[in-house]
Amino acid sequence: MNFDFQAIMVAVLFVTGIIWAIDALSWAKQRHSKVEALPGDALEEQKAALLKEPLMVEWSRSFFPIILVVLVLRSFIVEPFRIPSASMMPTLLAGDFILVNKFSYGIRLPVTDTKIIDSGVPQRGDVAVFRYPKDTSVDYIKRIVGLPGDRVAYINERIFINGKEMPQQNQGAYMGTGIALKMSGANLRQENLGGVEHQILLMKGRRSGEGEYFVPEGHYFVMGDNRDNSNDSRFWGTVPEENLVGKAFMIWMNWDSANGSITWDRLGSSIK
């Protein structure tokens, strides 16, 4: 079962805000009126008991500002994600915890995802998080290869954009450790995607998704860096602009489940 964390946050923020507001406007005044109606010789303990906030008011007053700050940060500035698969190897490993810039592709309202401010557009080579077009409750991460209006071809393990081949340099066999060990022996290459250089993996005998594709206006063609182990635009089509969540820019932590430990040298690494 998938939970919309952002929608839950908005609902909790609304409920706590309403309770806090009602208390400030009404319930607190009623408590003070009861104290003022007490006889002059009333004990301080009695007054304190009458002035004490109900538990739900106390919790609402405490949690409302925290939830507001978290919601603003996650909705408009930066949001953390965890990488669950190997489709972006060697750039990203399963177990990487990444940060995503939420204002790279425009400021959107939480829950409705309505864009209210244009603050940037995707560039070729960006590593982007987006809502999977076949199931928008699921987040995917891939590299943007094709921009609106592009003709993208994937032939003989190479990308062609509008008829121009994207250069590659062979870097030998990939040697992985820990969770990445299973991809050892794959062909490691350096690819130049319109000026953005990054590494990719290729493994003979896997599905390649060869073909030619047209990118409609308002859409983007995405591919995983682990080319023969990625479920991407070659198989299910392009990503609508409104599905974009943000641009991945940093690995803040990695938990290698194969070794049961943190991979310290990946912490703080920039994503290119």
C-alpha positions in Angstrom: 0.0 0.0 0.0 1.4 3.4 -1.0 0.9 6.4 1.3 0.9 9.9 0.1 3.1 11.4 2.8 2.7 14.9 1.6 -1.1 14.7 1.7 -0.9 13.3 5.2 1.3 16.1 6.3 -1.1 18.7 4.8 -4.0 17.1 6.6 -2.2 17.0 10.0 -1.1 20.6 9.5 -4.7 21.6 8.9 -6.1 19.8 11.9 -3.4 21.0 14.3 -3.7 24.5 13.0 -7.5 24.5 13.5 -7.2 23.2 17.0 -4.6 25.8 17.9 -6.6 28.6 16.4 -9.9 27.6 18.2 -8.0 27.4 21.5 -6.5 30.9 21.0 -9.9 32.4 20.0 -12.2 30.6 22.3 -11.1 27.8 24.7 -8.3 29.8 26.3 -10.6 32.7 27.0 -13.1 30.3 28.6 -10.3 28.9 30.9 -9.3 32.4 32.0 -13.0 33.3 32.6 -13.3 30.3 35.0 -10.2 31.4 36.9 -11.5 34.9 37.2 -14.8 33.5 38.6 -13.0 31.8 41.4 -13.2 33.3 45.0 -10.2 35.4 46.0 -8.9 32.7 48.4 -8.7 30.0 45.7 -5.5 28.0 45.7 -2.9 28.5 43.0 -3.0 24.8 42.2 -6.7 25.1 41.4 -6.1 28.1 39.1 -3.2 26.2 37.4 -5.5 23.2 36.9 -8.2 25.3 35.2 -5.6 27.1 33.0 -3.9 23.9 31.9 -4.3 23.3 28.1 -6.0 20.1 27.0 -3.6 17.5 25.7 -4.8 17.8 22.1 -4.2 21.6 22.3 -0.7 21.1 23.8 0.2 18.6 21.0 -1.2 20.9 18.3 0.7 23.9 19.5 3.9 21.9 19.7 3.6 20.0 16.4 2.0 22.7 14.1 5.2 24.8 13.6 7.4 21.6 13.2 5.1 20.2 10.5 4.9 23.6 8.8 8.6 23.8 8.5 9.0 20.2 7.3 6.2 20.7 4.7 7.7 23.9 3.4 11.2 22.3 3.1 9.9 19.1 1.4 7.5 20.9 -0.9 9.5 23.9 -2.1 13.2 23.4 -1.2 14.6 19.9 -0.8 13.3 16.4 -0.3 15.1 13.2 0.6 14.7 9.9 -1.4 16.1 6.4 -1.1 17.4 4.6 -4.2 15.7 1.1 -4.2 17.2 -0.5 -7.3 20.4 -0.7 -9.5 18.9 1.0 -12.6 21.1 4.1 -12.1 24.4 2.3 -11.5 27.2 3.3 -11.4 26.0 6.8 -10.7 23.7 5.7 -7.9 23.6 2.5 -5.9 20.7 0.7 -4.2 20.9 2.0 -0.7 21.9 5.6 -1.5 19.9 8.2 0.3 19.8 11.3 -1.9 18.6 14.9 -1.8 16.4 16.4 -4.5 16.2 20.1 -5.4 12.4 20.8 -5.5 12.7 24.2 -7.2 14.9 23.2 -10.1 11.9 22.7 -12.4 9.4 25.1 -10.8 7.6 25.7 -7.5 4.5 23.5 -7.1 1.8 23.5 -4.5 1.8 20.4 -2.3 -0.8 17.6 -3.0 -2.2 19.3 -6.2 1.2 19.8 -7.8 0.0 22.9 -9.5 3.0 25.0 -10.7 2.9 28.5 -9.2 6.4 29.7 -10.1 8.6 28.9 -13.1 12.1 28.6 -11.6 13.8 26.4 -14.2 13.5 23.7 -16.9 15.1 20.3 -17.1 18.4 20.1 -19.0 19.8 17.2 -20.9 21.9 15.0 -18.6 20.0 15.9 -15.4 19.3 13.1 -12.9 15.7 13.7 -12.2 13.1 12.3 -9.8 9.6 12.0 -11.3 6.3 10.3 -10.7 6.1 7.1 -12.9 3.5 7.8 -15.7 2.0 4.3 -15.3 1.5 4.8 -11.6 1.9 8.3 -10.2 2.0 7.1 -6.6 5.5 5.6 -7.4 8.6 7.8 -7.7 11.3 6.9 -10.3 14.8 8.3 -10.9 16.5 8.4 -14.3 18.7 10.6 -16.4 17.0 13.0 -18.8 18.2 12.2 -22.4 15.6 13.7 -24.7 14.0 17.1 -24.5 10.7 18.2 -26.0 10.8 18.0 -29.8 13.9 15.7 -29.9 14.2 12.6 -31.9 16.0 10.0 -29.8 17.5 6.8 -31.1 19.2 4.0 -29.2 21.2 1.8 -31.6 24.1 -0.6 -30.9 24.3 0.6 -27.3 24.7 4.3 -28.3 22.4 7.3 -28.1 21.7 9.5 -31.1 19.9 12.9 -30.5 18.4 14.4 -33.7 20.8 12.3 -35.7 23.9 13.2 -33.7 25.8 10.4 -31.8 26.5 11.0 -28.1 30.2 10.1 -27.7 31.3 7.2 -25.4 34.7 6.1 -24.2 35.3 2.5 -23.1 36.7 2.3 -19.5 37.0 -1.5 -19.2 35.2 -3.8 -16.9 33.3 -2.5 -13.9 34.4 -3.8 -10.5 31.8 -3.5 -7.8 31.8 -4.2 -4.1 29.1 -4.8 -1.6 25.6 -4.3 -3.1 27.3 -3.4 -6.4 29.2 -6.7 -6.7 26.5 -8.3 -8.9 27.3 -5.9 -11.7 31.0 -6.7 -11.7 32.2 -7.5 -15.2 29.8 -5.2 -16.9 31.3 -2.8 -19.5 32.0 0.6 -18.0 31.8 3.5 -20.3 32.1 7.3 -20.1 29.3 9.0 -22.0 29.1 12.6 -23.1 25.4 13.6 -23.2 25.3 17.0 -24.7 28.2 18.2 -22.6 27.3 16.3 -19.4 29.8 13.5 -18.8 28.8 10.5 -16.7 29.4 6.8 -16.5 27.1 4.1 -17.8 27.1 0.3 -17.6 26.4 -2.2 -20.4 25.9 -5.9 -20.1 25.7 -8.2 -23.0 22.7 -10.5 -23.4 20.2 -8.2 -21.7 17.3 -6.4 -23.3 18.5 -3.2 -24.9 15.3 -1.4 -26.0 16.7 -0.4 -29.3 14.7 1.9 -31.5 13.8 5.5 -32.5 11.5 7.7 -30.4 10.0 11.1 -30.8 9.6 13.3 -27.6 6.3 15.3 -27.7 6.1 18.9 -26.4 5.9 19.0 -22.7 7.5 15.6 -22.3 11.0 14.2 -21.6 12.7 11.0 -22.6 14.6 9.3 -19.7 17.0 6.4 -19.4 18.8 4.7 -16.6 22.7 4.7 -16.5 22.6 0.9 -16.0 21.4 0.7 -19.6 20.6 -3.0 -19.8 18.9 -3.1 -16.4 16.6 -0.1 -16.4 12.8 0.2 -16.9 12.7 3.5 -18.7 11.3 5.5 -21.6 12.4 2.9 -24.1 9.7 0.6 -22.7 6.9 2.8 -21.4 7.2 6.1 -23.1 8.0 9.7 -22.1 7.5 11.6 -18.8 5.1 14.5 -18.8 6.5 17.8 -17.4 3.9 17.9 -14.6 5.3 14.5 -13.3 8.7 16.0 -12.6 9.5 16.2 -8.9 13.0 17.7 -8.9 16.7 17.3 -9.7 18.9 15.0 -7.6 22.1 16.7 -6.5 23.7 14.9 -3.6 24.1 11.6 -1.8 23.8 12.3 1.9 24.0 8.7 3.1 24.5 5.1 1.8 23.5 1.9 3.5 25.0 -1.1 1.9 22.6 -4.0 2.7 25.1 -6.6 1.4 27.7 -5.6 4.0 25.2 -4.3 6.6 27.1 -1.0 7.0 27.4 2.6 5.9 29.6 3.2 2.8 31.4 6.3 4.2 33.1 7.4 1.0 29.8 8.0 -0.8 28.5 10.5 1.9 28.3 14.0 0.6 29.0 13.0 -3.0 27.5 15.2 -5.7 25.3 13.6 -8.4 26.4 14.2 -12.0 
